[in-house]
Amino acid sequence: MAKVDRRKFLKTAGAGGVGAAATAVAAPAIAQSAPEIKWRLTSSFPKNLDTIYGAAETFAKAVAEATDNKFQITVFAGGEIVPPLQAADAVTNGSVEMCHTASYYFWGKDPTFAFGTAVPFGLNARMQNAWHYEGGAIDLMNKFYAKHKIYALPAGNTGAQMGGWYRKEINTPNDLKGLKMRIGGFAGTVLQKLGVVPSQIPGGDIYPSLEKGTIDAAEWVGPYDDEKLGFQKVAKYYYYPGWWEGGAMLHVFTNTDKWNSLPKSYQAIVRSAAALANTTMMAKYDVQNPAALKRLYAAGAQLRPFSEPVLDACFGAANEVYAEYSAKNADFKTTYEHMKAFRSDAYLWQQFSENGYDTYMMIQQRKKTL
């Protein structure tokens, strides 16, 4: 039998005969399953916050690359086409297909939104991932989000945040009374019980508010972003930890009609791209925060831990708020109880795993043996 020239055979078969028939049948199916789509995504964040804003760009780039640029998502910074705190509304009403945001920005619509990002004394970043990806929270939250025509996927995490910048020291719960503070989401309601006057201000407006004295304190994210915003120039006391954001998760919100219109293959790509953004954002913060913290300290920032009495007072206030909202909001109660049960077991395990190991290694870091 004569030796077959494989390349010649494939080329000939592709030009006619069986190859042509197969192409004629397959081409329409491929075209239908990989349509050309162009969507808009509005971020709730300014471009200069490259890590948190950049997660949306990471997501959009991954979608484009996985579809040979057939599915293109254009990212707009907060305020370019939609105000930062109206991103979810824009998705709900269909004026944009997607947004990248912090779910708790919209807790005023329903406090259940807060669980998508972080709640006081809630989960750390690793637990957030476990709860969402394997603990049922993605499905649980999407049953709630569906009431607002939103389908949500995790797409970023800051990790445990800092407790913010203050013009004065906070040594006891009494020092919180009358404090005017920029603090986002559900945590402001908790702090109100301790006499704080909270306000939710977009990231780009925090510095001038601190500088003018409109507010006395502000929390944002952590060293890398805080340094970019210049808070160390107008408030010197830098407190930790941000007990209201032990693992602040970001999401890509998609209009449910638009989500359902996507081919299954594109939905799978969006899920994978969002997961990539989620992992990458956390990794970038872990790389960038240490050096930024050193620079802030060298520039005069005075690091202060919240005292145990302050944390105890805040923990008690948080539990009061959980009970109050659970009594009047069924979605909130269901989600809180689900998270609470998960939190208990997660912290049981982490006492024996990360916490035990990390505690020893941090001792070595302080001894300068690492």
C-alpha positions as a Markdown table, in Angstrom:
| # | Residue | x | y | z |
|---|---|---|---|---|
| 1 | Met | 0.0 | 0.0 | 0.0 |
| 2 | Ala | 1.3 | 3.4 | -1.0 |
| 3 | Lys | 2.4 | 5.7 | 1.9 |
| 4 | Val | -0.2 | 8.4 | 2.4 |
| 5 | Asp | 0.9 | 12.1 | 2.5 |
| 6 | Arg | -1.0 | 13.1 | 5.6 |
| 7 | Arg | -0.8 | 16.9 | 5.0 |
| 8 | Lys | -1.9 | 16.5 | 1.3 |
| 9 | Phe | -4.8 | 14.2 | 2.4 |
| 10 | Leu | -6.1 | 16.7 | 5.0 |
| 11 | Lys | -5.8 | 19.6 | 2.6 |
| 12 | Thr | -7.7 | 17.6 | -0.1 |
| 13 | Ala | -10.3 | 16.4 | 2.2 |
| 14 | Gly | -10.9 | 19.9 | 3.5 |
| 15 | Ala | -11.4 | 21.1 | 0.0 |
| 16 | Gly | -14.1 | 18.6 | -1.1 |
| 17 | Gly | -15.7 | 15.3 | -0.6 |
| 18 | Val | -16.3 | 14.2 | 3.0 |
| 19 | Gly | -14.3 | 17.1 | 4.4 |
| 20 | Ala | -16.5 | 19.6 | 2.6 |
| 21 | Ala | -19.7 | 17.9 | 3.8 |
| 22 | Ala | -18.4 | 17.9 | 7.4 |
| 23 | Thr | -17.5 | 21.6 | 7.1 |
| 24 | Ala | -20.9 | 22.5 | 5.6 |
| 25 | Val | -22.6 | 20.9 | 8.6 |
| 26 | Ala | -20.3 | 22.0 | 11.3 |
| 27 | Ala | -19.7 | 25.7 | 10.4 |
| 28 | Pro | -23.2 | 26.9 | 11.2 |
| 29 | Ala | -23.1 | 25.1 | 14.6 |
| 30 | Ile | -19.8 | 26.7 | 15.5 |
| 31 | Ala | -21.0 | 30.1 | 14.4 |
| 32 | Gln | -24.1 | 29.8 | 16.5 |
| 33 | Ser | -22.2 | 28.6 | 19.6 |
| 34 | Ala | -19.5 | 31.3 | 19.4 |
| 35 | Pro | -21.3 | 34.5 | 18.4 |
| 36 | Glu | -19.7 | 37.9 | 18.4 |
| 37 | Ile | -20.8 | 39.9 | 21.5 |
| 38 | Lys | -19.8 | 43.3 | 22.8 |
| 39 | Trp | -20.8 | 44.2 | 26.3 |
| 40 | Arg | -20.1 | 47.1 | 28.7 |
| 41 | Leu | -19.0 | 46.7 | 32.3 |
| 42 | Thr | -19.0 | 49.6 | 34.7 |
| 43 | Ser | -16.7 | 49.5 | 37.7 |
| 44 | Ser | -17.4 | 51.1 | 41.1 |
| 45 | Phe | -13.7 | 52.1 | 41.4 |
| 46 | Pro | -11.4 | 54.7 | 39.9 |
| 47 | Lys | -8.6 | 53.6 | 37.5 |
| 48 | Asn | -5.8 | 54.8 | 39.9 |
| 49 | Leu | -6.7 | 52.0 | 42.2 |
| 50 | Asp | -5.1 | 49.6 | 39.8 |
| 51 | Thr | -5.4 | 46.5 | 41.9 |
| 52 | Ile | -9.1 | 46.7 | 42.7 |
| 53 | Tyr | -10.1 | 48.3 | 39.4 |
| 54 | Gly | -7.6 | 46.1 | 37.6 |
| 55 | Ala | -9.6 | 42.9 | 38.6 |
| 56 | Ala | -12.3 | 43.9 | 36.1 |
| 57 | Glu | -9.7 | 44.3 | 33.4 |
| 58 | Thr | -8.2 | 40.9 | 34.2 |
| 59 | Phe | -11.7 | 39.5 | 33.9 |
| 60 | Ala | -12.5 | 41.1 | 30.6 |
| 61 | Lys | -9.1 | 40.2 | 29.1 |
| 62 | Ala | -9.5 | 36.6 | 30.0 |
| 63 | Val | -13.0 | 36.4 | 28.4 |
| 64 | Ala | -11.7 | 37.9 | 25.2 |
| 65 | Glu | -8.7 | 35.6 | 25.0 |
| 66 | Ala | -10.7 | 32.5 | 25.6 |
| 67 | Thr | -13.2 | 33.4 | 22.8 |
| 68 | Asp | -10.6 | 34.6 | 20.2 |
| 69 | Asn | -12.0 | 38.2 | 20.9 |
| 70 | Lys | -15.5 | 37.2 | 19.9 |
| 71 | Phe | -16.8 | 38.1 | 23.3 |
| 72 | Gln | -15.5 | 41.6 | 24.2 |
| 73 | Ile | -16.3 | 43.3 | 27.4 |
| 74 | Thr | -15.3 | 47.0 | 27.7 |
| 75 | Val | -14.5 | 48.2 | 31.2 |
| 76 | Phe | -15.4 | 51.7 | 32.3 |
| 77 | Ala | -14.1 | 53.3 | 35.6 |
| 78 | Gly | -16.6 | 54.4 | 38.2 |
| 79 | Gly | -18.2 | 57.6 | 37.1 |
| 80 | Glu | -17.4 | 57.4 | 33.4 |
| 81 | Ile | -20.8 | 56.1 | 32.4 |
| 82 | Val | -22.4 | 55.2 | 35.7 |
| 83 | Pro | -21.8 | 56.7 | 39.2 |
| 84 | Pro | -19.8 | 54.3 | 41.4 |
| 85 | Leu | -22.6 | 53.6 | 43.8 |
| 86 | Gln | -25.2 | 53.1 | 41.1 |
| 87 | Ala | -23.5 | 50.2 | 39.3 |
| 88 | Ala | -25.9 | 47.6 | 40.5 |
| 89 | Asp | -28.9 | 49.7 | 39.5 |
| 90 | Ala | -27.4 | 50.0 | 36.0 |
| 91 | Val | -27.2 | 46.2 | 35.7 |
| 92 | Thr | -30.7 | 45.7 | 37.1 |
| 93 | Asn | -32.3 | 48.1 | 34.6 |
| 94 | Gly | -30.2 | 46.8 | 31.7 |
| 95 | Ser | -28.4 | 50.1 | 30.9 |
| 96 | Val | -25.2 | 48.1 | 31.1 |
| 97 | Glu | -24.7 | 44.3 | 30.9 |
| 98 | Met | -22.3 | 44.0 | 33.8 |
| 99 | Cys | -20.6 | 45.8 | 36.7 |
| 100 | His | -17.7 | 45.0 | 39.0 |
| 101 | Thr | -18.5 | 46.2 | 42.5 |
| 102 | Ala | -18.7 | 45.5 | 46.2 |
| 103 | Ser | -22.1 | 44.0 | 46.9 |
| 104 | Tyr | -22.4 | 45.7 | 50.3 |
| 105 | Tyr | -22.5 | 49.1 | 48.6 |
| 106 | Phe | -26.2 | 48.3 | 48.0 |
| 107 | Trp | -27.1 | 47.1 | 51.4 |
| 108 | Gly | -29.5 | 50.1 | 51.7 |
| 109 | Lys | -31.8 | 48.4 | 49.2 |
| 110 | Asp | -31.7 | 45.2 | 51.3 |
| 111 | Pro | -29.1 | 44.4 | 54.1 |
| 112 | Thr | -28.7 | 40.9 | 52.6 |
| 113 | Phe | -26.5 | 42.5 | 49.9 |
| 114 | Ala | -23.8 | 42.9 | 52.6 |
| 115 | Phe | -23.1 | 39.2 | 52.7 |
| 116 | Gly | -21.8 | 39.2 | 49.2 |
| 117 | Thr | -18.8 | 41.3 | 50.2 |
| 118 | Ala | -18.2 | 41.2 | 54.0 |
| 119 | Val | -20.0 | 41.6 | 57.2 |
| 120 | Pro | -18.7 | 42.6 | 60.6 |
| 121 | Phe | -16.8 | 39.7 | 62.3 |
| 122 | Gly | -17.6 | 37.5 | 59.3 |
| 123 | Leu | -15.3 | 35.4 | 57.2 |
| 124 | Asn | -11.7 | 35.8 | 56.1 |
| 125 | Ala | -10.7 | 35.6 | 52.5 |
| 126 | Arg | -10.0 | 31.9 | 52.5 |
| 127 | Met | -13.3 | 31.2 | 54.2 |
| 128 | Gln | -15.1 | 33.4 | 51.8 |
| 129 | Asn | -13.8 | 31.4 | 48.9 |
| 130 | Ala | -14.7 | 28.1 | 50.6 |
| 131 | Trp | -18.2 | 29.3 | 51.5 |
| 132 | His | -18.9 | 30.6 | 48.0 |
| 133 | Tyr | -17.3 | 27.9 | 45.8 |
| 134 | Glu | -18.0 | 24.8 | 47.9 |
| 135 | Gly | -20.2 | 25.9 | 50.7 |
| 136 | Gly | -23.2 | 26.8 | 48.7 |
| 137 | Ala | -23.1 | 30.6 | 48.9 |
| 138 | Ile | -23.0 | 31.3 | 45.2 |
| 139 | Asp | -26.3 | 29.6 | 44.7 |
| 140 | Leu | -27.7 | 31.0 | 48.0 |
| 141 | Met | -26.8 | 34.6 | 47.1 |
| 142 | Asn | -28.0 | 34.3 | 43.5 |
| 143 | Lys | -31.4 | 33.3 | 44.7 |
| 144 | Phe | -31.4 | 36.6 | 46.4 |
| 145 | Tyr | -29.7 | 38.6 | 43.6 |
| 146 | Ala | -32.3 | 37.2 | 41.1 |
| 147 | Lys | -34.9 | 39.5 | 42.8 |
| 148 | His | -32.9 | 42.4 | 41.5 |
| 149 | Lys | -32.2 | 40.8 | 38.0 |
| 150 | Ile | -28.6 | 40.1 | 38.9 |
| 151 | Tyr | -26.5 | 37.0 | 38.5 |
| 152 | Ala | -23.3 | 37.3 | 40.5 |
| 153 | Leu | -19.9 | 35.6 | 40.5 |
| 154 | Pro | -16.9 | 36.2 | 42.9 |
| 155 | Ala | -14.3 | 38.3 | 41.1 |
| 156 | Gly | -11.8 | 39.7 | 43.6 |
| 157 | Asn | -10.9 | 39.9 | 47.3 |
| 158 | Thr | -8.9 | 42.4 | 49.3 |
| 159 | Gly | -8.2 | 40.0 | 52.2 |
| 160 | Ala | -8.5 | 41.3 | 55.7 |
| 161 | Gln | -8.5 | 45.1 | 55.6 |
| 162 | Met | -7.0 | 47.8 | 57.8 |
| 163 | Gly | -9.2 | 49.5 | 60.4 |
| 164 | Gly | -8.7 | 53.0 | 58.8 |
| 165 | Trp | -7.2 | 56.4 | 59.5 |
| 166 | Tyr | -8.1 | 58.5 | 62.5 |
| 167 | Arg | -7.2 | 62.0 | 63.6 |
| 168 | Lys | -7.2 | 61.0 | 67.2 |
| 169 | Glu | -6.4 | 57.8 | 69.1 |
| 170 | Ile | -9.2 | 55.3 | 69.8 |
| 171 | Asn | -8.4 | 53.6 | 73.1 |
| 172 | Thr | -11.8 | 52.9 | 74.5 |
| 173 | Pro | -15.4 | 52.6 | 73.2 |
| 174 | Asn | -16.1 | 56.1 | 74.5 |
| 175 | Asp | -13.6 | 57.5 | 72.0 |
| 176 | Leu | -16.0 | 56.4 | 69.2 |
| 177 | Lys | -18.8 | 58.6 | 70.4 |
| 178 | Gly | -19.4 | 61.5 | 67.9 |
| 179 | Leu | -16.8 | 60.3 | 65.5 |
| 180 | Lys | -17.6 | 61.2 | 61.9 |
| 181 | Met | -16.3 | 58.3 | 59.8 |
| 182 | Arg | -16.4 | 57.3 | 56.2 |
| 183 | Ile | -17.3 | 53.6 | 56.4 |
| 184 | Gly | -19.0 | 51.5 | 53.7 |
| 185 | Gly | -21.8 | 49.1 | 54.0 |
| 186 | Phe | -23.4 | 47.3 | 56.9 |
| 187 | Ala | -20.6 | 48.2 | 59.3 |
| 188 | Gly | -21.8 | 51.8 | 59.6 |
| 189 | Thr | -25.0 | 50.6 | 61.2 |
| 190 | Val | -23.0 | 48.6 | 63.8 |
| 191 | Leu | -20.8 | 51.6 | 64.6 |
| 192 | Gln | -23.9 | 53.9 | 65.0 |
| 193 | Lys | -24.8 | 51.9 | 68.1 |
| 194 | Leu | -21.5 | 53.0 | 69.6 |
| 195 | Gly | -22.1 | 56.7 | 68.7 |
| 196 | Val | -20.2 | 56.9 | 65.4 |
| 197 | Val | -21.7 | 59.1 | 62.6 |
| 198 | Pro | -21.1 | 57.0 | 59.5 |
| 199 | Ser | -21.1 | 58.1 | 55.9 |
| 200 | Gln | -20.6 | 56.2 | 52.7 |
| 201 | Ile | -18.3 | 58.2 | 50.4 |
| 202 | Pro | -16.8 | 56.9 | 47.1 |
| 203 | Gly | -13.0 | 56.2 | 47.2 |
| 204 | Gly | -12.1 | 59.3 | 45.2 |
| 205 | Asp | -13.9 | 61.7 | 47.5 |
| 206 | Ile | -12.4 | 60.4 | 50.8 |
| 207 | Tyr | -9.2 | 62.5 | 50.9 |
| 208 | Pro | -10.8 | 65.9 | 50.4 |
| 209 | Ser | -13.4 | 65.0 | 53.1 |
| 210 | Leu | -10.7 | 64.1 | 55.6 |
| 211 | Glu | -8.6 | 67.2 | 54.6 |
| 212 | Lys | -11.5 | 69.6 | 55.1 |
| 213 | Gly | -12.6 | 68.0 | 58.3 |
| 214 | Thr | -15.9 | 66.9 | 57.0 |
| 215 | Ile | -15.1 | 63.5 | 58.5 |
| 216 | Asp | -12.7 | 62.6 | 61.4 |
| 217 | Ala | -11.8 | 59.1 | 60.2 |
| 218 | Ala | -12.0 | 56.9 | 57.1 |
| 219 | Glu | -11.5 | 53.3 | 56.2 |
| 220 | Trp | -10.8 | 52.1 | 52.7 |
| 221 | Val | -8.8 | 48.9 | 52.0 |
| 222 | Gly | -5.2 | 48.6 | 53.1 |
| 223 | Pro | -1.7 | 50.0 | 52.7 |
| 224 | Tyr | -1.3 | 49.8 | 48.9 |
| 225 | Asp | -4.6 | 51.6 | 48.1 |
| 226 | Asp | -4.5 | 53.8 | 51.1 |
| 227 | Glu | -1.1 | 55.1 | 50.2 |
| 228 | Lys | -2.3 | 55.9 | 46.7 |
| 229 | Leu | -5.1 | 58.0 | 48.1 |
| 230 | Gly | -2.8 | 59.8 | 50.4 |
| 231 | Phe | -4.6 | 59.4 | 53.7 |
| 232 | Gln | -1.4 | 59.4 | 55.7 |
| 233 | Lys | -1.1 | 63.1 | 54.9 |
| 234 | Val | -4.3 | 64.1 | 56.7 |
| 235 | Ala | -4.7 | 61.5 | 59.5 |
| 236 | Lys | -1.8 | 59.9 | 61.3 |
| 237 | Tyr | -3.3 | 57.0 | 63.4 |
| 238 | Tyr | -3.6 | 53.8 | 61.3 |
| 239 | Tyr | -5.7 | 51.2 | 63.1 |
| 240 | Tyr | -6.1 | 47.5 | 62.6 |
| 241 | Pro | -7.8 | 45.1 | 62.0 |
| 242 | Gly | -10.8 | 46.1 | 59.9 |
| 243 | Trp | -13.1 | 43.8 | 61.8 |
| 244 | Trp | -15.9 | 44.7 | 59.4 |
| 245 | Glu | -14.0 | 43.3 | 56.4 |
| 246 | Gly | -12.1 | 40.1 | 57.3 |
| 247 | Gly | -12.2 | 39.1 | 53.6 |
| 248 | Ala | -13.9 | 41.7 | 51.4 |
| 249 | Met | -15.1 | 39.9 | 48.2 |
| 250 | Leu | -15.9 | 41.7 | 45.0 |
| 251 | His | -18.3 | 40.4 | 42.3 |
| 252 | Val | -19.1 | 40.7 | 38.7 |
| 253 | Phe | -22.8 | 41.4 | 38.5 |
| 254 | Thr | -24.5 | 40.5 | 35.2 |
| 255 | Asn | -28.1 | 41.3 | 34.2 |
| 256 | Thr | -30.0 | 38.0 | 34.4 |
| 257 | Asp | -31.6 | 38.3 | 31.0 |
| 258 | Lys | -28.2 | 39.0 | 29.4 |
| 259 | Trp | -26.7 | 36.1 | 31.4 |
| 260 | Asn | -29.4 | 33.7 | 30.2 |
| 261 | Ser | -28.8 | 34.8 | 26.6 |
| 262 | Leu | -25.2 | 33.7 | 26.6 |
| 263 | Pro | -24.2 | 30.3 | 25.1 |
| 264 | Lys | -23.3 | 27.7 | 27.7 |
| 265 | Ser | -19.7 | 27.8 | 26.6 |
| 266 | Tyr | -19.6 | 31.6 | 27.1 |
| 267 | Gln | -21.1 | 31.2 | 30.6 |
| 268 | Ala | -18.4 | 28.7 | 31.5 |
| 269 | Ile | -15.7 | 31.1 | 30.2 |
| 270 | Val | -17.2 | 34.0 | 32.3 |
| 271 | Arg | -17.1 | 31.8 | 35.4 |
| 272 | Ser | -13.5 | 30.9 | 34.8 |
| 273 | Ala | -12.5 | 34.5 | 34.1 |
| 274 | Ala | -14.2 | 35.7 | 37.2 |
| 275 | Ala | -12.4 | 33.0 | 39.3 |
| 276 | Leu | -9.1 | 34.2 | 37.7 |
| 277 | Ala | -9.8 | 37.8 | 38.7 |
| 278 | Asn | -10.7 | 36.6 | 42.2 |
| 279 | Thr | -7.4 | 34.8 | 42.7 |
| 280 | Thr | -5.2 | 37.4 | 41.0 |
| 281 | Met | -6.6 | 40.4 | 42.9 |
| 282 | Met | -5.8 | 38.7 | 46.3 |
| 283 | Ala | -2.4 | 37.7 | 45.1 |
| 284 | Lys | -1.6 | 41.3 | 44.0 |
| 285 | Tyr | -2.6 | 42.7 | 47.3 |
| 286 | Asp | -0.5 | 40.2 | 49.2 |
| 287 | Val | 2.5 | 41.3 | 47.1 |
| 288 | Gln | 2.0 | 45.0 | 47.2 |
| 289 | Asn | 0.7 | 45.6 | 50.8 |
| 290 | Pro | 4.0 | 44.8 | 52.7 |
| 291 | Ala | 6.1 | 47.3 | 50.9 |
| 292 | Ala | 3.4 | 49.9 | 51.1 |
| 293 | Leu | 3.0 | 49.4 | 54.8 |
| 294 | Lys | 6.8 | 50.0 | 55.3 |
| 295 | Arg | 6.6 | 53.2 | 53.3 |
| 296 | Leu | 3.6 | 54.5 | 55.2 |
| 297 | Tyr | 5.4 | 53.7 | 58.5 |
| 298 | Ala | 8.5 | 55.5 | 57.3 |
| 299 | Ala | 6.4 | 58.5 | 56.4 |
| 300 | Gly | 5.0 | 58.8 | 59.9 |
| 301 | Ala | 1.9 | 56.6 | 60.0 |
| 302 | Gln | 1.4 | 55.4 | 63.6 |
| 303 | Leu | 0.1 | 51.9 | 63.6 |
| 304 | Arg | -2.3 | 51.1 | 66.4 |
| 305 | Pro | -4.3 | 47.9 | 67.2 |
| 306 | Phe | -7.9 | 48.2 | 68.3 |
| 307 | Ser | -8.0 | 47.4 | 72.0 |
| 308 | Glu | -9.8 | 44.3 | 73.1 |
| 309 | Pro | -12.5 | 46.5 | 74.9 |
| 310 | Val | -13.1 | 48.3 | 71.6 |
| 311 | Leu | -13.4 | 45.0 | 69.7 |
| 312 | Asp | -15.6 | 43.5 | 72.3 |
| 313 | Ala | -18.0 | 46.5 | 72.2 |
| 314 | Cys | -18.1 | 46.3 | 68.4 |
| 315 | Phe | -18.7 | 42.5 | 68.4 |
| 316 | Gly | -21.6 | 43.0 | 70.8 |
| 317 | Ala | -23.1 | 45.8 | 68.7 |
| 318 | Ala | -22.7 | 43.6 | 65.6 |
| 319 | Asn | -24.6 | 40.7 | 67.1 |
| 320 | Glu | -27.4 | 43.1 | 68.1 |
| 321 | Val | -27.7 | 44.3 | 64.5 |
| 322 | Tyr | -27.7 | 40.7 | 63.2 |
| 323 | Ala | -30.6 | 39.9 | 65.5 |
| 324 | Glu | -32.6 | 43.0 | 64.6 |
| 325 | Tyr | -32.3 | 42.5 | 60.9 |
| 326 | Ser | -32.9 | 38.7 | 61.2 |
| 327 | Ala | -36.2 | 39.5 | 63.0 |
| 328 | Lys | -37.6 | 41.5 | 60.1 |
| 329 | Asn | -35.9 | 40.2 | 56.9 |
| 330 | Ala | -36.2 | 36.5 | 55.9 |
| 331 | Asp | -33.5 | 36.7 | 53.2 |
| 332 | Phe | -31.1 | 38.3 | 55.7 |
| 333 | Lys | -31.9 | 35.7 | 58.4 |
| 334 | Thr | -31.4 | 32.7 | 56.0 |
| 335 | Thr | -28.1 | 34.0 | 54.7 |
| 336 | Tyr | -26.8 | 35.0 | 58.2 |
| 337 | Glu | -27.6 | 31.7 | 59.7 |
| 338 | His | -25.9 | 29.9 | 56.8 |
| 339 | Met | -22.8 | 32.0 | 57.1 |
| 340 | Lys | -22.8 | 31.8 | 60.9 |
| 341 | Ala | -22.8 | 28.0 | 60.9 |
| 342 | Phe | -20.0 | 27.9 | 58.2 |
| 343 | Arg | -18.0 | 30.5 | 60.2 |
| 344 | Ser | -18.1 | 28.4 | 63.4 |
| 345 | Asp | -16.7 | 25.3 | 61.8 |
| 346 | Ala | -14.2 | 27.3 | 59.7 |
| 347 | Tyr | -12.6 | 28.9 | 62.7 |
| 348 | Leu | -12.6 | 25.6 | 64.5 |
| 349 | Trp | -10.4 | 24.2 | 61.8 |
| 350 | Gln | -8.2 | 27.2 | 61.2 |
| 351 | Gln | -7.1 | 27.2 | 64.9 |
| 352 | Phe | -5.3 | 24.0 | 64.1 |
| 353 | Ser | -4.1 | 24.8 | 60.6 |
| 354 | Glu | -3.2 | 28.3 | 59.4 |
| 355 | Asn | -3.6 | 30.1 | 62.7 |
| 356 | Gly | -1.3 | 27.8 | 64.7 |
| 357 | Tyr | 1.3 | 27.8 | 61.9 |
| 358 | Asp | 1.1 | 31.6 | 61.2 |
| 359 | Thr | 1.3 | 32.5 | 64.9 |
| 360 | Tyr | 4.6 | 30.8 | 65.2 |
| 361 | Met | 6.0 | 32.2 | 62.0 |
| 362 | Met | 4.9 | 35.7 | 62.9 |
| 363 | Ile | 6.9 | 35.4 | 66.1 |
| 364 | Gln | 9.9 | 34.5 | 64.0 |
| 365 | Gln | 9.2 | 37.5 | 61.8 |
| 366 | Arg | 9.3 | 39.8 | 64.9 |
| 367 | Lys | 12.5 | 38.1 | 66.0 |
| 368 | Lys | 13.9 | 38.9 | 62.6 |
| 369 | Thr | 14.9 | 35.3 | 62.0 |
| 370 | Leu | 13.1 | 34.9 | 58.7 |
